[in-house]
Amino acid sequence: MVKEKRETYEFLGNLVVSLMNMDGLFTYGFFEKELCVSPKKLSEMRQGEDEYIYQYVRLLRCILEYINLVIWMDKIQEQLRVVLDSHYDLVIAAVPHGFRGAIQPGQWETVLQWDGVIL
């Protein structure tokens, strides 16, 4: 695989592998039945060797459906536009899920920062 293509899919591949490892339900046999994907192809995807993005997207959609996790890509895109237009930094936080509503995150992570800005 060409180096540029490998870097393009690395994030998506890592995300899919992390989610696959999250639950014992997600075995090669499970994906073979659900998506008609061969164990060889799944193995290649886990190692980042698959260069077809639609395979990663198929796996990701299947996993998200089973674990009831929603990723709002339109909201992420909207926030990126605000950040870029306003010269803000983009910060992500993990917020513990609780019954009492929103909980202040313990740690924030900057994922997009303007050059020369010190936090």
N, C-alpha and C positions, 0 to 999 in steps of 0.2 A: 504494500500500500504506500502511496506517496505520502511523504511527511506532512504536507499541508492538509491532506484529507484526514489523516490520523488525528491531528490536533483539532480539526473541526468537530469530530464526533466524540472526542475524549470526554467532554463534560457530560454529554447525553449518555454515553456508555457507562460512565461512573455512576450517574444517577440511577440508571436502570439496574445495574448490579447491586447498588446499595439497597434499592427497594426489593430486589429479588431475594436478598439475604435477610430481609426483615421478617419473613414469615416462612415457616416450614411447608406451607401449602404450595409455595412456588418452586416446584421441582421440574426437572426436564420433562417428566411424564405429563405433568399438568399443562405446561405450555404446548407440548406436542399435541395434546387433545384439544385444547382451547383454540390454538392458532395454527395448527398443522405446521409447526416449525420443527425441523429435525434436531436431535441432540447435538449433532456436529455443528449446525448453524448456531445453536445456543452457546455452545462452547466457544466458538469463534467470537461471538458477540461479547461474552464475558471477558475475553482477552483483548477486546478492542480491535479485532481483525476484520469485522464486518464493515463494509463501506456503504451499505445501503441504509440511509437514514430511516426509510419507511419501516424497516424491521424494528429499529429501536422505538419508533413511535407506536407501532402495534403492541409491543411488549409493555411500554409505559402506559398506554390506555387500558390494557387488560389489568395490569397491576393496580392502577389507581381506582378502577371500578371495584375491585375486590376488597381493597383496604379502606374504601370510602374516603379517599383523600382527593381534594380538588385543588388544582393549581390554576389560578386565574391569570392566564398569560396576558389578557387584555388589560388587567389592572397593573401588572408589572410593566407592560409597555407604556401605559399612561403615566406611571410614576417616573419611568426613565425619561419621558419627554419633559415632564415638569423639572426634573433634576437638571437636565441639559439646558433647558431654556432659562432657568433661574440661577444657574451656577451653584446649585446645592450639592452636597455630598449625599450619596445613597447609603443608608445604613439598614442592616437587617438584624433582627433580634429573634431569639427563640423564646416564646412566651409559654410558660407552663399552662396546660389545659386544666382548668378548674371549674367547679360548680359555682363559685362565688363571683364569676365575671373575670374581667381583665386583671391580670397580675403584672406588676412592673417587671420587665426582664432583668435578669441578673447581669447579663453581658450583651453588649452591642457589638456588631462587627461591621466595619466599613467595607463595602464591596466596590464602591466607585467614588474616587476622590480626585478633586482638581489638583493639578500639579502645583507644588509649593505651599499647600495649605497644611497647617499643623493642627492636629486635633488635641 
